[in-house]
């Protein structure tokens, strides 16, 4: 489908097997290690949203100063899947970046 990843700080490349989980982990690490720490950037936890969707949307509502209706909102269960074939070092870097971003 002509996917073209962003190249930030000269890291990453356009070549690679888009069917390989490590290709996407490299993209994810490249993007998110470049997210600046700023009061103007809010990073949300996917797990936090699953656990408390109304609370997460209330936080977004506060940040944006825009009302969000949660009347039709309901929780749903996530079925975790093992990431097969992932490079353990690369996966660890991605998990560490994610943990830092969501604080």
N, CA and C of each residue as an Amber inpcrd file, in Angstrom:
protein
   309
   0.8250000  -1.2120000   0.0000000   0.0000000   0.0000000   0.0000000
   0.8570000   1.2590000   0.0000000   2.1260000   1.1320000  -0.2940000
   2.9920000   2.3000000  -0.4100000   3.3180000   2.9700000   0.9010000
   3.4740000   2.2040000   1.9710000   3.7800000   2.7880000   3.2750000
   5.1500000   3.4370000   3.2340000   5.2270000   4.6570000   3.7320000
   6.4960000   5.3950000   3.7770000   6.6840000   5.9130000   5.1980000
   7.5530000   5.2910000   5.9840000   7.7470000   5.7440000   7.3540000
   8.4780000   7.0810000   7.4060000   8.2430000   7.8000000   8.4820000
   9.0020000   9.0170000   8.7340000  10.4240000   8.6290000   9.1130000
  11.3720000   9.4400000   8.7390000  12.7580000   9.2410000   9.1430000
  13.1110000  10.4210000  10.0450000  13.3430000  10.1400000  11.3240000
  13.6300000  11.1820000  12.2980000  15.0740000  11.0710000  12.7530000
  15.7690000  12.1940000  12.8020000  17.1680000  12.2420000  13.2410000
  18.0620000  11.2960000  12.4420000  17.7290000  11.0860000  11.1910000
  18.5470000  10.2410000  10.3310000  18.5010000   8.7640000  10.6570000
  17.6120000   8.3590000  11.5800000  17.5090000   6.9520000  11.9570000
  16.3480000   6.3200000  11.2080000  16.4830000   5.0520000  10.9220000
  15.4200000   4.3330000  10.2340000  15.6870000   4.2920000   8.7480000
  14.8220000   3.6240000   8.0600000  14.9810000   3.5010000   6.6220000
  13.6250000   3.1810000   6.0040000  13.5310000   3.3760000   4.7020000
  12.2890000   3.0520000   4.0110000  12.2430000   1.5900000   3.6010000
  13.3970000   0.9460000   3.5010000  13.4360000  -0.4380000   3.0720000
  13.1070000  -1.3480000   4.2460000  12.6430000  -2.5200000   3.9300000
  12.4060000  -3.5050000   4.9690000  11.1570000  -4.3040000   4.6820000
  11.0130000  -5.3620000   5.4340000   9.8740000  -6.2510000   5.2900000
   8.7540000  -5.7770000   6.2030000   7.7200000  -5.1810000   5.6420000
   6.6110000  -4.6620000   6.4520000   5.8030000  -5.7830000   7.0970000
   6.0780000  -7.0210000   6.7420000   5.4240000  -8.1570000   7.3780000
   6.1740000  -8.6590000   8.6040000   7.3130000  -8.0450000   8.9100000
   8.1510000  -8.4460000  10.0410000   7.8870000  -7.5070000  11.2160000
   7.5700000  -8.0620000  12.3820000   7.2780000  -7.2520000  13.5640000
   8.4380000  -6.3370000  13.9210000   9.6740000  -6.7510000  13.6530000
  10.8290000  -5.9200000  13.9910000  10.8900000  -4.6550000  13.1440000
  10.4170000  -4.7230000  11.9070000  10.3260000  -3.5200000  11.0720000
   9.4660000  -2.4790000  11.7840000   8.3130000  -2.9160000  12.2900000
   7.3930000  -1.9790000  12.9390000   7.8860000  -1.5510000  14.3110000
   8.5720000  -2.4290000  15.0400000   9.1700000  -2.0250000  16.3110000
  10.2340000  -0.9540000  16.0850000  11.0330000  -1.1120000  15.0280000
  12.0280000  -0.0820000  14.6980000  11.3460000   1.2440000  14.4030000
  10.2710000   1.2240000  13.6400000   9.5430000   2.4600000  13.3390000
   9.0170000   3.0800000  14.6320000   8.3980000   2.2500000  15.4920000
   7.7990000   2.7390000  16.7290000   8.8630000   3.3910000  17.6140000
   9.9850000   2.6940000  17.8080000  11.0780000   3.2390000  18.6250000
  11.5730000   4.5440000  18.0150000  11.7660000   4.5770000  16.7080000
  12.2470000   5.7780000  16.0310000  11.2990000   6.9540000  16.2550000
  10.0180000   6.7280000  16.1520000   9.0530000   7.8160000  16.3370000
   9.0020000   8.2730000  17.7920000   8.7890000   7.3260000  18.6960000
   8.4720000   7.6990000  20.0660000   9.6770000   8.0730000  20.9090000
  10.8950000   7.7090000  20.5130000  12.0370000   8.2120000  21.2640000
  12.2880000   9.6780000  20.9090000  11.5890000  10.1830000  19.9120000
  11.7110000  11.5810000  19.5080000  10.5610000  12.4540000  19.9990000
   9.6640000  11.9060000  20.8060000   8.5770000  12.7100000  21.3650000
   9.1740000  13.6040000  22.4450000   9.0820000  14.9190000  22.2740000
   9.6610000  15.8140000  23.2820000   8.8350000  15.8180000  24.5650000
   9.5150000  16.0370000  25.6850000   8.8200000  16.2100000  26.9520000
   8.2800000  17.6310000  26.9790000   6.9690000  17.7640000  27.0620000
   6.3500000  19.0830000  26.9960000   4.9900000  19.0420000  27.6670000
   4.6240000  20.1540000  28.3090000   3.2890000  20.2700000  28.8900000
   2.2210000  20.3010000  27.8050000   2.6300000  20.5660000  26.5710000
   1.6720000  20.6640000  25.4730000   1.4530000  19.3260000  24.7640000
   2.1130000  18.2770000  25.2260000   1.9490000  16.9490000  24.6370000
   1.4200000  16.0140000  25.7170000   0.3110000  15.3670000  25.4260000
  -0.2750000  14.4040000  26.3460000  -0.1940000  13.0250000  25.7180000
   0.4880000  12.1230000  26.3840000   0.5860000  10.7430000  25.9170000
  -0.3430000   9.9070000  26.7920000  -1.1840000   9.1290000  26.1490000
  -2.1540000   8.3160000  26.8720000  -1.7040000   6.8640000  26.9290000
  -2.0480000   6.2120000  28.0040000  -1.7660000   4.7910000  28.1660000
  -2.9340000   3.9860000  27.6210000  -2.6520000   3.1090000  26.6790000
  -3.6800000   2.2280000  26.1270000  -4.2830000   1.3740000  27.2350000
  -3.4220000   0.8410000  28.1090000  -3.8900000   0.0110000  29.2090000
  -4.7510000   0.8220000  30.1740000  -4.3590000   2.0820000  30.4140000
  -5.1580000   2.9580000  31.2650000  -6.5210000   3.2340000  30.6740000
  -6.5660000   3.3990000  29.3580000  -7.8430000   3.6210000  28.6840000
  -8.7280000   2.3890000  28.8020000  -8.1490000   1.2020000  28.6420000
  -8.9430000  -0.0210000  28.7810000  -9.4910000  -0.1640000  30.1910000
  -8.6720000   0.1650000  31.1860000  -9.0720000   0.0190000  32.5800000
 -10.0910000   1.0670000  33.0060000  -9.9590000   2.2780000  32.4820000
 -10.8260000   3.3840000  32.9060000 -11.1040000   4.3160000  31.7300000
 -11.9460000   3.8850000  30.7820000 -12.1860000   4.7150000  29.5990000
 -12.7990000   6.0750000  29.9350000 -13.7280000   6.1000000  30.8800000
 -14.3530000   7.3860000  31.2250000 -13.3470000   8.3300000  31.8740000
 -12.4880000   7.8000000  32.7340000 -11.4610000   8.6200000  33.3630000
 -10.4660000   9.1560000  32.3500000 -10.0970000   8.3150000  31.3880000
  -9.1680000   8.7430000  30.3410000  -9.7910000   9.8400000  29.4900000
 -11.0550000   9.6620000  29.1180000 -11.7270000  10.6960000  28.3220000
 -11.9440000  11.9700000  29.1340000 -12.1600000  11.8400000  30.4390000
 -12.2770000  13.0300000  31.2880000 -10.9560000  13.7980000  31.2940000
  -9.8450000  13.0670000  31.2980000  -8.5250000  13.7100000  31.2380000
  -8.3490000  14.4400000  29.9020000  -8.7150000  13.7810000  28.8040000
  -8.6270000  14.4160000  27.4840000  -9.5170000  15.6500000  27.4440000
 -10.7030000  15.5340000  27.9960000 -11.6490000  16.6500000  28.0560000
 -11.0240000  17.8410000  28.7920000 -10.3450000  17.5620000  29.8950000
  -9.6970000  18.6150000  30.6800000  -8.5610000  19.2630000  29.8910000
  -7.7460000  18.4470000  29.2450000  -6.6140000  18.9670000  28.4760000
  -7.0970000  19.8340000  27.3170000  -8.1100000  19.3470000  26.5970000
  -8.6020000  20.0570000  25.4100000  -9.5990000  21.1660000  25.7280000
 -10.1230000  21.1340000  26.9570000 -11.1680000  22.0800000  27.3580000
 -12.3650000  21.9950000  26.4120000 -12.7270000  20.7460000  26.0760000
 -13.8500000  20.4560000  25.1840000 -14.6500000  19.3200000  25.8150000
 -15.9830000  19.4710000  25.9070000 -16.7700000  18.3830000  26.4910000
 -16.8040000  17.1510000  25.5800000 -16.7290000  15.9800000  26.2040000
 -16.8010000  14.7110000  25.4820000 -17.8950000  13.8720000  26.1370000
 -18.8680000  13.4370000  25.3580000 -19.9440000  12.6030000  25.8890000
 -19.4440000  11.1730000  26.0630000 -19.6760000  10.6300000  27.2500000
 -19.2840000   9.2460000  27.5150000 -20.5030000   8.3640000  27.7680000
 -21.6740000   8.8430000  27.4000000 -22.9110000   8.1050000  27.6720000
 -22.9140000   6.7000000  27.0720000 -22.4200000   6.5460000  25.8680000
 -22.4690000   5.2540000  25.1810000 -21.1890000   4.4410000  25.3720000
 -20.3250000   4.8990000  26.2540000 -19.0300000   4.2550000  26.4380000
 -19.1470000   3.0380000  27.3460000 -18.4690000   1.9720000  26.9820000
 -18.4310000   0.7900000  27.8360000 -17.0340000   0.1730000  27.7730000
 -16.6960000  -0.5810000  28.8060000 -15.4000000  -1.2540000  28.8400000
 -15.4320000  -2.4670000  27.9240000 -14.2880000  -2.8380000  27.4320000
 -14.1750000  -4.0870000  26.6960000 -12.8870000  -4.7720000  27.1210000
 -12.8780000  -6.0610000  27.0000000 -11.7120000  -6.8310000  27.4250000
 -10.7050000  -6.9350000  26.2940000  -9.4640000  -6.7870000  26.6420000
  -8.3780000  -6.9430000  25.6740000  -7.7980000  -8.3390000  25.8490000
  -7.5910000  -8.9990000  24.7580000  -6.9580000 -10.3090000  24.7920000
  -5.5070000 -10.1360000  24.3620000  -4.5740000 -10.1230000  25.3260000
  -3.1650000  -9.9230000  24.9670000  -2.6620000 -11.0250000  24.0350000
  -1.8130000 -10.6420000  23.1190000  -1.2120000 -11.6030000  22.2020000
   0.3000000 -11.5350000  22.3500000   0.9120000 -12.6820000  22.3020000
   2.3710000 -12.7550000  22.3370000   2.9150000 -12.1840000  21.0320000
   3.9750000 -11.4110000  21.1280000   4.5960000 -10.8210000  19.9460000
   5.6370000 -11.8150000  19.4370000   5.2400000 -12.6120000  18.4650000
   6.1270000 -13.6530000  17.9410000   7.1890000 -13.0530000  17.0260000
   8.4190000 -13.5030000  17.1950000   9.5010000 -13.1060000  16.3080000
  10.1320000 -11.7670000  16.6200000   9.7190000 -11.1240000  17.7090000
  10.2700000  -9.8090000  18.0420000  11.6820000  -9.9510000  18.5950000
  12.5570000  -9.0560000  18.1840000  13.9060000  -8.9830000  18.7220000
  13.7850000  -8.5480000  20.1820000  14.2250000  -9.3560000  21.1570000
  14.0440000  -9.0260000  22.5700000  14.6280000  -7.6640000  22.9590000
  15.7950000  -7.3200000  22.4200000  16.4210000  -6.0290000  22.7470000
  15.5780000  -4.8740000  22.2140000  15.1160000  -4.9880000  20.9920000
  14.2930000  -3.9490000  20.3780000  12.9560000  -3.8210000  21.0970000
  12.3360000  -4.9490000  21.4390000  11.0780000  -4.9310000  22.1770000
  11.2790000  -4.2880000  23.5450000  12.3910000  -4.5970000  24.2050000
  12.6970000  -3.9870000  25.4990000  12.8560000  -2.4780000  25.3970000
  13.5290000  -2.0040000  24.3390000  13.6680000  -0.5490000  24.1240000
  12.3060000   0.0950000  23.9390000  11.4480000  -0.5420000  23.1390000
  10.1110000   0.0010000  22.8960000   9.3130000   0.0560000  24.1950000
   9.3730000  -1.0010000  24.9870000   8.6430000  -1.0360000  26.2560000
   9.1690000   0.0140000  27.2280000  10.4810000   0.2370000  27.2660000
  11.0660000   1.2500000  28.1540000  10.6390000   2.6550000  27.7320000
  10.6240000   2.9110000  26.4380000  10.1830000   4.2220000  25.9350000
   8.7210000   4.4430000  26.2890000   7.8920000   3.4340000  26.0820000
   6.4630000   3.5340000  26.3890000   6.2500000   3.8170000  27.8740000
   6.9550000   3.0820000  28.7350000   6.8250000   3.2900000  30.1800000
   7.2110000   4.7120000  30.5670000   8.2640000   5.2430000  29.9620000
   8.6950000   6.6130000  30.2500000   7.6530000   7.6290000  29.7740000
   7.0900000   7.3980000  28.5900000   6.1150000   8.3390000  28.0350000
   4.8380000   8.4150000  28.8570000   4.3660000   7.2690000  29.3510000
   3.1000000   7.2900000  30.0850000   3.3040000   7.5920000  31.5620000
   4.5960000   7.6460000  31.9740000   4.9540000   8.0570000  33.3260000
   4.3680000   7.2130000  34.3840000
